[in-house]
């Protein structure tokens, strides 16, 4: 199964992806980590570079899915709030013959902006700031795919329970009450 973590910066995509991966023994592929590993000091935060990082993620993900039966692969580091991003994920899922689920992380703007401010220096994406949040929010396109919408301002445990109700997961029973 493939899970695409969607949502604006600061909405908790990475936190939820890592927690869910631990519950289901999944793997998180993160664009920002891949970007740093591949480009190092030549990071530009352009659409070209974002798309190339995601192509690398798709190739790596195909390799992992081919060699690990039953793997849950989580794609992180992209908003999936642009139609072309959703189409690319759909093409990837079709190519590897795996179900694709979109999980849209949402929270009040003030919560997202507070998270961005609190983690700005520790986050691998140096361009992740309030301006980026507002720019992406202004240009976001609605996801036309069926999505699981999670309000990540709620406690992480509740978010995991909500995911467990909607995603076919082997580790559902491991989620604490």
C-alpha positions in Angstrom: 0.0 0.0 0.0 1.1 3.6 -0.7 0.1 6.5 1.5 0.6 10.0 0.2 0.8 12.5 3.0 -0.9 15.7 1.8 -1.3 19.1 3.3 0.3 22.5 3.9 3.6 22.9 5.7 3.3 22.6 9.5 0.1 20.5 9.3 1.8 17.4 10.8 2.4 15.3 7.7 5.9 14.1 8.8 4.9 13.5 12.4 1.9 11.5 11.5 3.8 9.6 8.7 6.6 8.6 11.1 4.1 7.5 13.8 2.0 5.5 11.4 5.1 3.8 9.8 6.1 2.7 13.3 2.6 1.2 13.8 2.6 -0.7 10.6 6.3 -1.4 10.1 6.2 0.9 7.1 8.8 3.1 5.4 8.7 6.8 5.1 10.4 8.4 2.0 10.8 12.1 2.7 11.5 14.6 -0.1 13.4 17.0 2.1 15.8 14.4 3.4 16.4 13.1 -0.1 16.9 16.6 -1.4 19.6 17.3 1.2 21.3 13.9 0.5 21.3 14.4 -3.3 22.0 18.1 -3.6 23.8 19.1 -0.4 24.9 22.7 -0.9 23.2 23.0 -4.2 19.6 23.0 -2.9 17.4 25.5 -4.9 13.8 24.7 -3.7 12.6 24.9 -7.3 9.7 22.9 -8.8 12.3 21.1 -11.0 14.3 20.0 -8.0 11.1 19.0 -6.1 9.9 16.9 -9.0 13.3 15.2 -9.4 13.4 14.3 -5.7 10.0 12.8 -6.1 11.0 10.8 -9.1 13.9 9.4 -7.0 11.4 8.6 -4.3 9.1 6.8 -6.8 12.1 4.7 -8.1 13.2 3.9 -4.6 9.7 3.2 -3.5 9.2 0.8 -6.4 12.4 -1.0 -5.5 11.2 -1.3 -1.8 7.7 -2.5 -2.7 9.1 -5.1 -5.1 11.3 -6.6 -2.4 9.1 -6.2 0.6 5.7 -7.9 0.4 3.0 -6.1 2.3 5.0 -3.0 2.8 3.3 0.3 3.6 5.2 3.0 1.8 4.5 6.6 3.0 5.4 9.5 0.7 6.2 12.7 2.6 7.5 16.1 1.9 5.0 17.3 -0.8 1.7 19.0 -0.3 -0.1 17.1 -3.1 -2.2 20.2 -3.4 -1.4 20.6 -7.1 -3.2 18.4 -9.6 0.0 17.3 -11.4 1.4 16.0 -8.1 -1.7 13.9 -7.5 -1.6 12.6 -11.1 2.1 11.6 -10.7 1.3 9.7 -7.5 -1.5 7.9 -9.2 0.7 7.0 -12.2 3.3 5.6 -9.7 0.8 3.6 -7.8 -0.6 2.2 -11.1 2.9 1.3 -12.3 3.7 -0.6 -9.1 0.2 -2.1 -8.9 -0.4 -0.9 -5.4 -3.4 0.8 -3.8 -2.9 4.5 -3.2 -4.4 6.4 -0.3 -4.2 10.2 0.2 -4.1 11.4 3.8 -4.7 15.1 4.0 -3.4 16.7 7.2 -5.2 19.8 8.3 -5.1 22.1 11.3 -5.9 25.7 12.0 -3.5 28.1 10.4 -2.2 29.4 13.7 -1.3 25.9 14.8 0.6 25.2 11.5 2.4 28.6 11.7 3.4 28.0 15.3 4.8 24.6 14.4 6.8 26.1 11.5 8.3 28.7 13.7 9.1 26.2 16.4 10.9 23.8 14.0 12.3 26.2 11.5 16.0 25.7 12.5 15.7 21.9 12.8 13.7 21.2 9.7 15.7 19.9 6.6 13.8 22.4 4.3 15.4 25.8 5.0 12.6 27.5 2.9 9.8 26.3 5.3 8.5 29.5 6.7 5.3 31.5 7.1 5.7 33.0 3.6 5.9 29.5 2.0 2.8 28.4 4.0 0.8 31.4 2.7 2.0 31.1 -0.8 1.2 27.4 -1.0 -2.2 28.0 0.7 -3.1 30.6 -1.9 -2.2 28.4 -4.9 -3.6 25.1 -3.5 -5.9 23.1 -5.6 -8.4 20.7 -4.0 -7.5 17.1 -4.1 -10.0 15.3 -6.4 -9.0 11.9 -5.2 -10.8 10.3 -2.2 -8.8 11.4 0.9 -8.7 10.7 4.5 -8.7 14.1 6.2 -7.1 14.2 9.6 -7.2 17.2 12.0 -3.7 17.1 13.4 -4.4 19.7 16.0 -5.9 16.7 17.9 -3.6 14.4 19.9 -1.4 12.1 17.8 -3.0 9.0 19.4 -6.4 10.2 18.1 -5.0 10.8 14.6 -3.5 7.3 14.6 -6.9 5.8 15.6 -8.6 7.7 12.8 -6.0 6.4 10.3 -6.5 2.9 11.6 -10.3 3.1 11.0 -9.7 4.2 7.3 -6.5 2.4 6.2 -6.2 -1.4 5.9 -3.4 -1.9 8.4 -1.8 -5.0 9.8 -0.8 -3.2 13.0 -4.3 -1.8 13.8 -4.3 -3.7 17.0 -1.0 -2.1 18.1 -2.5 1.4 18.3 -3.0 2.3 21.9 -6.5 2.9 23.2 
